Amino acid sequence: MRIATLSNAAVIHTVRWVEHLRKRGHDVRVYSLEPAAPGFDAHILPAAPLPGALRYPLAVGALQHALADFRPQLIDAHYVPNYGVMGVLCGRRPLCVTAWGSDLLIAGKRDAFQRARAKWVMQRADLVLADSDNLAAAALELGAPRDVVRAIPWGVDRSRFVPGAREHGLLLSTRMHESVYDIPVILRGVARVMAARPEVFLALAGEGSLRAQHEALAARLLPAGRYRFVGRLTPQEMAQWLGRAEVMLSASQSDSTSVSLLESMAAGAVPVVSDLEGNREWVQDGEGARCFPVGDDAALSRALETALDGDAWRARARAHNAAVIAARGDWLQNMRQIEEMFEQLVAGQPLSTHGRPS
């Protein structure tokens, strides 16, 4: 297939998605207003220095010109209110739109204009992909026709994310340094645990606009020498850290299916995570994870203490999580379902029922 993927070329999710389809033999060209990640092949469209609501639509002319040469058989747009809008405006079909979570779960609910754009896009898509049931429900609430919505998690590469030699007391925060991931809750919660447990060490992965603030807060709250900001990790580096970590921490305020959660489940780092609907599709408090209310650092401390105290429970949690990932979180199996639906769209056939909302 000739696939035109409209997406932020700087983001690892785009790179992972496109490189998989390319390895499967498809001719995939990426069109992005953002600069590409190092070594990633993408066509960078002109981006006017304007708000996103104008910047993305104004790039459609350049996109149409580029697509005229490529003649794609499928438009594959990621993130509903910007590249989804471009996907509709470029005038080519079939159109698949993939929601990434915050575009519908956060912005789509608090911003009337964003909500209107999302509804306009999804009513015109031939396929709407969501990576969780709660994200699929949000798509339906915003006007997507039920017969085009499919909930299929991207999953995790089980050949890469495998358990390693576990390091006692090693905690890993995997999320970006942005407000939605609430890193201060992690720092405050871990500070209490460190005061009672000298073996605990916290590693914080990721970059983001708030990293400097988080480094300053960590310096005030945490003992020197017992934490480290490790920055943006490659997938292989992330797999190695999760294979060693005893616990993965996430205090996210909103999530659909968190790839970080699935990676930790596959690699054996026991999740201590905020109690979100998206997380509960994979783990429950006491069954695979310890959970705490969003924004409650004291509850995070208690959940973490309980996880660290339960050696036998952690072993059961790891076995449970590995089985869950094998059953429904395998990247290759889930991407094959998505690829099958792409092929059906190109052939003009009815979509398979994989992941169809009940």
Secondary structure, DSSP 8 states (H G I E B T S, - for coil): -EEEEES-TTSHHHHHHHHHHHHTT-EEEEEESS---TT---EE----SS-HHHHHHHTHHHHHHHHHHH--SEEEEESIIIIIHHHHHTT-SSEEEE--SHHHHTHHHH-HHHHHHHHHHHTT-SEEEESSHHHHHHHHHTT--GGGEEE----B-TTTS------TTEEEE-S-SSGGG-HHHHHHHHHHHHHH-TT-EEEEE---TTHHHHHHHHHHHS-TTSEEEEES--HHHHHHHHHH-SEEEE--S--SS-HHHHHHHHHT-EEEEE--HHHHTT-EETBEEEEE-TT-HHHHHHHHHHHHH-HHHHHHHHHHHHHHHHHH-BHHHHHHHHHHHHHHHHHT-----TT---
